[in-house]
Structure formats: C-alpha cells, structure tokens
C-alpha cells in the first residue's frame, strides 16, 4: 500500500497563498451549483485551469482540502445526541487516463488502475447524511500482486486493514465528546479493530465474517 500523501507531507501542507483559497472556493461553488454535470462543464475552461494548478501544487494535501468540510460536518453533528459513522472503501478508476502516473491496481482485472479511498460518513440516527469526518487515499503497489498469502506475516499497521482503525481515530478527533456508533461491513471483522483503544462512548457495529463459539 502506497499512501498518496505521507504523514510528514500532511503536517507541512498548507494552501500556498490567498489566490489558491479563492480558486478553491470558486471551484467548489461551481461544482455545488452544477450538481450532476461533469467537472469540465461545471467549472468551465478558466476553472479547469485553476483546478489543475491547485491540485498539482506540492503543498496541497487532500485532507487539507477536506478540512473545512470536516469542520462544517462537526457543527452539523452538534445537534445530534448520537452520531452514526459508516466507513467503507471505494475506488476511483483512471484506467482510461493513460497519461496519469503513480496509480495501482484496485480490482481483479490486472489492467485496472486507480486510487482507493476509505472514508467515514457521519449520519443522524434517521439516516440523514451530515458529512465526511475522515478519509484516506492510497494506491496499491503492482509488485505486490499475487502475494495475498503474505498478509498473514504482516501486522495490521502494514496492511490496508489499518484503514478501519484510522477511521475510528479520525471520527473521534472530528467529533470530540460526541457519542458515536461506527458501522463497518464484514471486511472489518478483525481483532485489532475490536481491540482498538477508543472512548467509552464510541461503539462498533461490525458484520461478522468469521464464526464464533458461544
């Protein structure tokens, strides 16, 4: 697993200057006002060029771009007595973008290339989406294909499974003091997640993947 950004890069990440902040605000506004349309159509030529410069800058971190949304999500969650946080992974497929470099396989098809994203979505008890409270982006190393059996020799921190633990920490950091129910599918049925240190008010619901004895 190759992180799209390392922890040290995240620590030093910041928007280069006020122009980038204004450009980002204009891009996001255009996307919000043109929901359902393509990125190019929503932003127009000038917006596409501004986005290219913004996204390509070495000091711009994905989580930095998301930080304002996370903060706004936390404000919306304040009205809730209990917040449900569902976490899961998805893939961004860039197979047809031949010029894009640094991507890895993400499916059983060896030719498929893209970026994986694990996110944590906060919701009310009634199921109303409140926003994202955490995310992780990474690519897989093509050289690790066919080495599935090696996973038994690695610790959780060395595997993609670490994403489940990190999402719990992200949710607690974004929602300090708020009671949380974390919801995961059967892929998350691992000991390290069940044993991860967490607040007394943070609870886990995990779909079982392994048989248990009474």
N, C-alpha and C positions, 0 to 999 in steps of 0.2 A: 504494500500500500504506500503510495506516494502522496503526501499531503500537498494540496495545491499551494498552500502557504504554510510556512513553519511558524512555530510559536515566537521565535525571535523577530521574524518579519512582522508578525501581528503587533508585537509590543512597540515597534517603531513606526507603525503605519499611521499616516495622517493625510488628510487632503492637502495637496501642495500649496494651494492658496485659495483666496475667496472666489476666484473665477471658476475653479472646479466645483465648489459648493453650489454656485449659481447654475452651472451647467447641469449638475446632477439633479437639482430641483426642477429645472425646466424639462429634463428628460422624463423624470418620474411623473410630473404633471401631465405631460403629453401622453404617456402610456395609460395613466388613470382615466384621462378624458376620451381615450380611443380604445377602450377595452374590447377585446375580440379581434382587433386588427393586428397586422404584422408589425414588428418593431420598426421596419423601414417606413411603412405607411404612417405610423403613429408619430414618429419623430421628424420625418422629412429629411432632406439632404443635409441641412445645417446641423440638425440634431444627431444624425448618424455620425457625422464627422466629430462632433463634440464628444459623443459617447466613445468613439474609437480612441480619442486622446485620453479620456478619463480612465477607461478600462485598461489601457495599455501602460499607464503610469506605474512605475515600480513601487511607489509609496501607497498605492490604493489597495487596501485589503478588502476581500468580500465581506467579512464580518464588520468592517468599518462602515461599509455602505449600508449594512443592515442594522447598525446600532440604533439609529433613530427610530426605525420601525419597532425594534425590541422595546425601546423605552416607551413608545406610544402604546404598545401592547400591554406593558406593565400597568399603565394608567387605566386602561380599559378593564384590566383584571381586578382593580381595586374595588369595584362594585360587587364582585363575586365573593361569596363566603368560601367557596371551594372551586378550584380550577382543575379541569381535566386537561392533561397534556398528552397528546398522542404522538409517538415518534415512529418514524419509518424512513426507508430509503427509496430514492428514485434515481433514474439515470437521464442525463442529457446526451442525446445522440448527435454526434458530429461526424458520423461516418462519411457523409457525402461532402464534407468540407475538407477536401484533400490537402489544402494548404495549412490547416491547423495542426500544430505540432504539440508534443508533450502529452498526448492523450493515451488512454489504455483500454484494454478490452473490458467490457462490462456485462457480456451475455455469453451464452454457449456458442454463439457464432463468433469464431476467431477473427473475422473481418470487421466486426462491430467495434467502433471506437467512440469514447465519450468520457464524460466526467460524472462521478457518482456524488450524490448529495444526500446526507442524512439530516433530517430536520425535525424539530419538535414544535407542534402546533398547539397553542392554548385554546381551549374552548370552555364555554359555560356548561353547566350540567344539562341544559336543554339542547346542547349541540351547536350553539352559535359560535362560529369561528371568531376568535379575538385577536389572533395574530401569532407570529412565529416568535419563540423565545430562545431558539438556538438552532445552529446549523453547522455542518461540517462538510467540506468539499475535498475530494481526493480522486486520484486516478490509480488504476492498478498497473503493476509492473508486468509487461508482456512476458518477461523472463520467468515469472512465477506460475505461468500457465502449466497445468499438468502436475503440480506439486501439492495437490489437495491434502494428501496424506501427511504432509509436513506440519499441518496445523496442530497436530496432537503434540508436537515437540515445542511449540511456542506458547508463551504466556499470552493472556488476553490483551495486554498492553501492546503486543507486537502484531495483533491481528485486527481485522475490521470490526470484530466484536466489541472492541473498545468504544465504538461509537455509542453503544447503549449506555455505558457508564458516563460518558462525557455529556450526553444529553440530559441526564439527571442533574449533573452539576450545573449545566447551563440554565436549566429551568429554575433551580433553586437560587442561582445567582440573579436571574432576571426578576424573580418573584420572591424577594426576601420576606420571610414571615408569613407567607401565604400558604394555606393548606393545599396540597397538590395530589392528584391521582395520576400517576404515569401509566399509560396504556401501551402495551407492546404486543406484537404477534409472536408466533412460535419460534421464530429465529432468535428471539431474545431469551429463550429458556436456557440460560447458562448460570452456573453457580455464582460467578463473580458479580453479575448484576444483582442477584438476590441478596448477596452479602455486602454490596457496596455501602459504605457509610453514608447515611442520609439523615435528614431531620426527622423527628418523630411524627411530624405532620405531612411527610412525603410518603405516599403509599404506592405500591406497584401492583398492576394487574397484568399478568403475563399468560398468554395462551400456551398451554402445556404442549411440549414436543416430545417429552420422554415419560415413560411410565413411572409411577410412584408406588411404593409399598405403604400400606396403611400403618 
